[in-house]
Amino acid sequence: MENEKSKILIFGGTGYLGKYMVKASVSMGHKTYVYARPITTQSSPAKIGIREEFQAMGVTIVQGEFDEQEKLVSVLRHVDVVISTVAYPQRFFPSDFGVEEDRVTPLPPFEAFLEKKRKIRRATVEAGIPYSFVSANCFGAYFVNYLLRPHEQPQDISVYGSGEAKVVINYEEDIADDPETCNRVVIYRPQKNIVTQLELISLWEKKTGKTFNRIYVPEDEIVKLSETLPHPQNIPVSILHSLFVKGVTMGFELGEDDLEASGLYPDLEFRTIDQLLDIFLTSPPDAAAAAF
Ligand SMILES: CCOC(=O)[C@H]1C[C@@H]1c1ccc(O)c(OC)c1
């Protein structure tokens, strides 16, 4: 009998990253389940709309809260793979997908954020739960919107630090998962997806035919903000520092135990930064903002 596709359950499936995961799971032929909080009269039309879209795709939506233990256990027993994309500060928070948290030492607010994830990683391993910890580095649509703000047609673009730190930026639609990566850390670092802020801005100028004023934000100003802004505003500014000033996504060499995704999936098309900007020229993905 053909090897049956894994049944995949996604927590946070109606969120920014979750939507990409659900669509990828369905497109890869998996029976896909989404665990989502019940719809209420306060639910936004967007949240209702995405559920209708998922149901039309054949996704099974299991409505529940994170503290409904019996319901959680029964649905977990029904699937083969669990993907969590719930955002901070949710209690159940093993959503990796960002920096490789065991290889970075960021400013304190980001460090505290990552420490919560590291604890869940350690608990997952100690419990003997089969896992794939995925470091997808910077989500492309998210960060092209964050850095270039194409929807606003700005004249000025902020450059954090010198703008010369290398950053790994991967298009959300190219983040996959497969059982071959069980009990491994998978790092997405395709060669063509490594870029600096200044290179990104120059490429965007070439594609749009526009020129932008580079407004440099010095490192000490960013550090000062991470020290003076109240929680949780101090978290994103410390993430900015890690990603674009310190260049942490390229801050370590890959070891022989590391699985690098583009090498692992040679047939998978990883959209390059150049191709991603072409997508922005024709159908720019909506901007989003993580919750902290
Ligand atoms: C600069 C603003 O940062 C964010 O909005 C958060 C969502 C970004 C994020 C959060 C956690 C991460 O590990 C990560 O790695 C690239 C990225």
The ligand as a Tripos MOL2 file, in Angstrom:
@<TRIPOS>MOLECULE
LIG
   17    18     1     0     0
SMALL
NO_CHARGES

@<TRIPOS>ATOM
      1 C1         12.2290   43.1730   13.7340 C.3       1 LIG1
      2 C2         10.8580   42.8370   14.2040 C.3       1 LIG1
      3 O1         10.8590   41.4380   14.5130 O.3       1 LIG1
      4 C3          9.6680   40.7990   14.4220 C.2       1 LIG1
      5 O2          8.6660   41.3490   14.0310 O.2       1 LIG1
      6 C4          9.6810   39.3810   14.8320 C.3       1 LIG1
      7 C5          8.8910   38.3790   14.0550 C.3       1 LIG1
      8 C6         10.4080   38.4280   14.0100 C.3       1 LIG1
      9 C7         11.2050   37.3460   14.5920 C.ar      1 LIG1
     10 C8         10.9370   36.7510   15.8340 C.ar      1 LIG1
     11 C9         11.7560   35.6970   16.2830 C.ar      1 LIG1
     12 C10        12.8140   35.2650   15.5030 C.ar      1 LIG1
     13 O3         13.6310   34.2350   15.9010 O.3       1 LIG1
     14 C11        13.0680   35.8880   14.2690 C.ar      1 LIG1
     15 O4         14.1260   35.4110   13.5470 O.3       1 LIG1
     16 C12        14.3520   35.9600   12.2540 C.3       1 LIG1
     17 C13        12.2800   36.9190   13.8140 C.ar      1 LIG1
@<TRIPOS>BOND
     1     1     2 1
     2     2     3 1
     3     3     4 1
     4     4     5 2
     5     4     6 1
     6     6     7 1
     7     6     8 1
     8     7     8 1
     9     8     9 1
    10     9    10 ar
    11     9    17 ar
    12    10    11 ar
    13    11    12 ar
    14    12    13 1
    15    12    14 ar
    16    14    15 1
    17    14    17 ar
    18    15    16 1
@<TRIPOS>SUBSTRUCTURE
     1 LIG1         1 GROUP 0 **** ****
